[in-house]
Amino acid sequence: MKNLPSFPSPELLPEGSLQINDFLDKLRSRKNLSPNTVIAYRTDLVQFFSFLFSHFQLKDLNGFNHEQLTAIDVRLFFVSLIERGIQQRSIARKLAAVKSYYRFLQESGVIKSSVFSNITTPKFPRRVPGFLTEQQTEKLFNEVLPNGGTDSCNPDNIGLEASYVRERDRSILELLYGSGLRISELTGLTMENLDLKSGYVKLTGKGRKQRIVPVGKACAAALKKYFEVRRNFFRINTKGEAGALPYVFLTNKGKKLYPMLVQRLTRKYLVSVTEQKQKNPHILRHSFATHLLNSGADLNSVSEMLGHSNLSTTEIYTHVTFERLKEVYRKAHPNA
């Protein structure tokens, strides 16, 4: 394999002189982007300027002239990413981040012209998201997950901690599938934003955009049972300060639930339901959208419930439903 130049540590980059911090502050305040998105922008910019550090054989980036950058330099950056095994979609995202930064430099008067004005972001075909069939979701909730019999409230039968984990996991999967939550929305969900009596959950999604999504009867029932077991579990096992935490879902140690744990528990239950390679929480969100559209829900309503800012993002699910319609047509129409 070709030896690639090593990138300097992000701490070596003089962000102040490069206006990176000013740019990121603008993203936080004016663009209202989530902290994770801002971190992703910073990572992409650090990687880009680290490449320039090596490419131009600079001792440091103080006084770097942004206008000396050429289209060839940018293409070489792409080549370096490809050689490192970076996927096409990630490369496109990095280009978008750098273009946005250079547009900020122009608007701020730091530079008069930008090479990125003549560089277009490559278009990649959208992948149809993986999803569970309705039969697979029935198997998940009726067979794979515990059915929630009388023993769920009897700690002596299965153990209090096992009972807590079981009811928590079921509630998590019910909410991911029943309301289409993102993993960050699930882990950050607080008690004050969940109204089981009225049957809705209030979410803050990407770009801090708020929305209200219905909570179905099956999910509400699972959550009520979970809260009952949770109260008993943390009253007897005083791990952490669970009673003071505002979050709906907690670890068995009484801490805020973290994304990796949600990834693990989702895979544990989905492994006996589907053979798809991806067995992550997002597949339940995809299933939520696909099953709604298959049942006749309109695209605008589904888009609103998913928290998409652009209807075109939701349209990817119509490819799934269209394939289903073609299959129905082939089976039912005499001239198909």
For each residue, the residues with C-beta under 8 A, 3 or more apart:
1:
2: 83
3:
4: 80 83 84
5: 54 55 80
6: 54
7: 47 50 51 53 54
8: 12 13 50 53 54
9: 12
10: 13 46 50
11:
12: 8 9 53 60
13: 8 10 18 20 46 49 50 53 61
14: 17 18 60 61 62
15: 18 20 21
16: 19 21
17: 14 61 62 63 64
18: 13 14 15 49 61 64
19: 16 22 23 104 105 108 110
20: 13 15 23 24 42 45 49 101
21: 15 16 24 25
22: 19 25 26 104 108
23: 19 20 26 27 41 45 100 101 104
24: 20 21 27 28 38 41 42
25: 21 22 28 29
26: 22 23 29 30 31 104
27: 23 24 30 31 33 37 38 41
28: 24 25 31 32 33 35 38
29: 25 26 32
30: 26 27
31: 26 27 28 207
32: 28 29 207 208
33: 27 28 37 38 41 206 207
34: 37 38 184 206 207 208
35: 28 38 39
36: 39 40 184
37: 27 33 34 40 41 206 207
38: 24 27 28 33 34 35 41 42
39: 35 36 42 43
40: 36 37 43 44 93 97
41: 23 24 27 33 37 38 44 45 97 100 101
42: 20 24 38 39 45 46
43: 39 40 46 47
44: 40 41 47 48 93 94 97 98
45: 20 23 41 42 48 49 97 98 101
46: 10 13 42 43 49 50
47: 7 43 44 50 51 94
48: 44 45 51 52 77 94 97 98
49: 13 18 20 45 46 52 53 61
50: 7 8 10 13 46 47 53 54
51: 7 47 48 54 55 76 77 80
52: 48 49 55 56 58 61 64 69 73 77
53: 7 8 12 13 49 50 56 58 60 61
54: 5 6 7 8 50 51 57
55: 5 51 52 73 76 77
56: 52 53 64
57: 54
58: 52 53 61 64
59:
60: 12 14 53
61: 13 14 17 18 49 52 53 58 64
62: 14 17
63: 17
64: 17 18 52 56 58 61
65: 68
66: 69 102 105 110 111 114
67: 111 112 113 114
68: 65
69: 52 66 73 74 115
70: 73 74 115
71: 74 75 115 118 119
72: 75 76
73: 52 55 69 70 76 77 115
74: 69 70 71 77 78 115 116 119
75: 71 72 78 79
76: 51 55 72 73 79 80
77: 48 51 52 55 73 74 80 81
78: 74 75 81 82 91 95
79: 75 76 82 83
80: 4 5 51 76 77 83 84
81: 77 78 84 86 90 91 94
82: 78 79 85 86 91
83: 2 4 79 80
84: 4 80 81
85: 82
86: 81 82 90 91 94
87: 90 91
88: 91 92 122 124
89: 92 93 124
90: 81 86 87 93 94
91: 78 81 82 86 87 88 94 95 122
92: 88 89 95 96 121 122 124
93: 40 44 89 90 96 97
94: 44 47 48 81 86 90 91 97 98
95: 78 91 92 98 99 119 121 122
96: 92 93 99 100 121
97: 40 41 44 45 48 93 94 100 101
98: 44 45 48 94 95 101 102 116
99: 95 96 102 103 116 119 121
100: 23 41 96 97 103 104
101: 20 23 41 45 97 98 104 105
102: 66 98 99 105 106 111 114 115 116
103: 99 100 106 107 114 116
104: 19 22 23 26 100 101 107 108
105: 19 66 101 102 108 110 111 114
106: 102 103 109 110 111 112 113 114
107: 103 104
108: 19 22 104 105
109: 106
110: 19 66 105 106
111: 66 67 102 105 106 114
112: 67 106
113: 67 106 117
114: 66 67 102 103 105 106 111 117
115: 69 70 71 73 74 102 118 119
116: 74 98 99 102 103 119
117: 113 114
118: 71 115
119: 71 74 95 99 115 116
120:
121: 92 95 96 99
122: 88 91 92 95
123:
124: 88 89 92
125:
126: 316
127:
128: 316 319 320
129: 282 283 286 290 316 317 320
130: 276 277 278 283 286
131: 283 286 287 289 290 291 320
132: 136 137 140 270 273 274 283 284 287
133: 136 137
134: 137 138 291 294
135: 138 139
136: 132 133 139 140 273 274
137: 132 133 134 140 141 177 287 291
138: 134 135 141 142
139: 135 136 142 143 144 273
140: 132 136 137 143 144 145 173 177 269 270 273
141: 137 138 144 145 170 173 174 218
142: 138 139 145 147
143: 139 140
144: 139 140 141 269 272 273
145: 140 141 142 169 170 173 269
146: 149 152 166 170
147: 142
148: 152 167 170 222 225
149: 146 152
150: 153 154
151: 154 157 158
152: 146 148 149 158 163 166 167 225 229
153: 150 163 225 228 229
154: 150 151 157 158 163
155: 158 159 160 163 232
156:
157: 151 154
158: 151 152 154 155 162 163 166
159: 155 162 163
160: 155 163 164 229 232 233 236 237
161: 164 165 233 237 252
162: 158 159 165 166
163: 152 153 154 155 158 159 160 166 167 229 233
164: 160 161 167 168 229 230 233 252
165: 161 162 168 169 252
166: 146 152 158 162 163 169 170
167: 148 152 163 164 170 171 222 225 226 229 230
168: 164 165 171 172 226 229 230 249 250
169: 145 165 166 172 173 265 269
170: 141 145 146 148 166 167 173 174 222 226
171: 167 168 174 175 219 222 223 225 226 249
172: 168 169 175 176 186 249 262 265 266
173: 140 141 145 169 170 176 177 266 269 284
174: 141 170 171 177 178 216 218 219 222 223
175: 171 172 178 179 181 186 201 215 219 223
176: 172 173 179 180 181 186 266 281 284 285 288
177: 137 140 173 174 180 284 285 287 288
178: 174 175 215 216 218 219 288
179: 175 176 201 213 214 215 216 219 288 305
180: 176 177 213 284 285 288 289 305 306
181: 175 176 185 186 189 201 203 213 285
182: 185 186 205 206 282 285 307
183: 186 187 259 262 263 281 282
184: 34 36 187 188 259
185: 181 182 188 189 203 204 205 307
186: 172 175 176 181 182 183 189 249 257 262 281
187: 183 184 247 249 256 257 258 259 262
188: 184 185 204 247
189: 181 185 186 193 194 201 203 247 248 249
190: 193 194 246 247 248
191: 194 246 247 248
192: 246
193: 189 190 201 202 203
194: 189 190 191 201 202 215 223 248
195: 198 199 200 201 202
196: 199 215 220 223 224
197:
198: 195
199: 195 196 214 215 216 220
200: 195 212 213 214 215
201: 175 179 181 189 193 194 195 212 213 215
202: 193 194 195 210 211 212
203: 181 185 189 193 210 211 212 213 307
204: 185 188 208 209 210
205: 182 185 208 209 210 211 307
206: 33 34 37 182 209 307 309
207: 31 32 33 34 37 309
208: 32 34 204 205
209: 204 205 206 307 309
210: 202 203 204 205
211: 202 203 205 304 305 307
212: 200 201 202 203
213: 179 180 181 200 201 203 305
214: 179 199 200 305
215: 175 178 179 194 196 199 200 201 219 220 223
216: 174 178 179 199 219 220
217: 220 221
218: 141 174 178 221 222
219: 171 174 175 178 179 215 216 222 223
220: 196 199 215 216 217 223 224
221: 217 218 224 225
222: 148 167 170 171 174 218 219 225 226
223: 171 174 175 194 196 215 219 220 226 227 248
224: 196 220 221 227 228
225: 148 152 153 167 171 221 222 228 229
226: 167 168 170 171 222 223 229 230
227: 223 224 230 231
228: 153 224 225 231 232
229: 152 153 160 163 164 167 168 225 226 232 233
230: 164 167 168 226 227 233 234 242 250
231: 227 228 234 235
232: 155 160 228 229 235 236
233: 160 161 163 164 229 230 236 237 252
234: 230 231 237 238 239 242 243 250 254
235: 231 232 238
236: 160 232 233
237: 160 161 233 234
238: 234 235 254
239: 234 242 252 253 254
240: 245 250 253 254 255
241: 244 245 254
242: 230 234 239 245 250 254
243: 234
244: 241
245: 240 241 242 250 254 255 256
246: 190 191 192
247: 187 188 189 190 191 250 256 257
248: 189 190 191 194 223
249: 168 171 172 186 187 189 257
250: 168 230 234 240 242 245 247 253 254 255 256 257
251: 254 255 256 257 258 261
252: 161 164 165 233 239
253: 239 240 250
254: 234 238 239 240 241 242 245 250 251
255: 240 245 250 251 258
256: 187 245 247 250 251
257: 186 187 247 249 250 251 261 262
258: 187 251 255 261 262
259: 183 184 187 262 263
260: 263 264
261: 251 257 258 264 265
262: 172 183 186 187 257 258 259 265 266 281
263: 183 259 260 266 267 280 281
264: 260 261 267 268
265: 169 172 261 262 268 269
266: 172 173 176 262 263 269 270 279 280 281 283 284
267: 263 264 270 271 279 280
268: 264 265 271
269: 140 144 145 169 173 265 266 272 273
270: 132 140 266 267 273 274 279 283
271: 267 268 279
272: 144 269
273: 132 136 139 140 144 269 270
274: 132 136 270 279 283
275:
276: 130 279 283
277: 130
278: 130 282 283
279: 266 267 270 271 274 276 283
280: 263 266 267 283
281: 176 183 186 262 263 266 284 285
282: 129 182 183 278 285 286
283: 129 130 131 132 266 270 274 276 278 279 280 286 287
284: 132 173 176 177 180 266 281 287 288
285: 176 177 180 181 182 281 282 288 289 306
286: 129 130 131 282 283 289 290 317
287: 131 132 137 177 283 284 290 291
288: 176 177 178 179 180 284 285 291 292 306
289: 131 180 285 286 292 293 302 306 314 317
290: 129 131 286 287 293 294 317 320 321
291: 131 134 137 287 288 294 295
292: 288 289 295 297 301 302 305
293: 289 290 296 297 299 302 317 318 320 321
294: 134 290 291 321 324
295: 291 292
296: 293
297: 292 293 301 302
298: 301 302
299: 293 302 303 311 314 315 318
300: 303 304 311
301: 292 297 298 304 305
302: 289 292 293 297 298 299 305 306 314 317
303: 299 300 306 308 311 313 314
304: 211 300 301 307 308
305: 179 180 211 213 214 292 301 302
306: 180 285 288 289 302 303 313 314
307: 182 185 203 205 206 209 211 304
308: 303 304 311 313 314
309: 206 207 209 313
310: 313
311: 299 300 303 308 314 315
312: 315
313: 303 306 308 309 310 316
314: 289 299 302 303 306 308 311 317 318
315: 299 311 312 318 319
316: 126 128 129 313 319 320
317: 129 286 289 290 293 302 314 320 321
318: 293 299 314 315 321 322
319: 128 315 316 322 323
320: 128 129 131 290 293 316 317 323 324
321: 290 293 294 317 318 324 325
322: 318 319 325 326
323: 319 320 326 327
324: 294 320 321 327 328
325: 321 322 328 329
326: 322 323 329 330
327: 323 324 330 331
328: 324 325 331 332
329: 325 326 332 333 336
330: 326 327 333 336
331: 327 328 336
332: 328 329 336
333: 329 330 336
334:
335:
336: 329 330 331 332 333
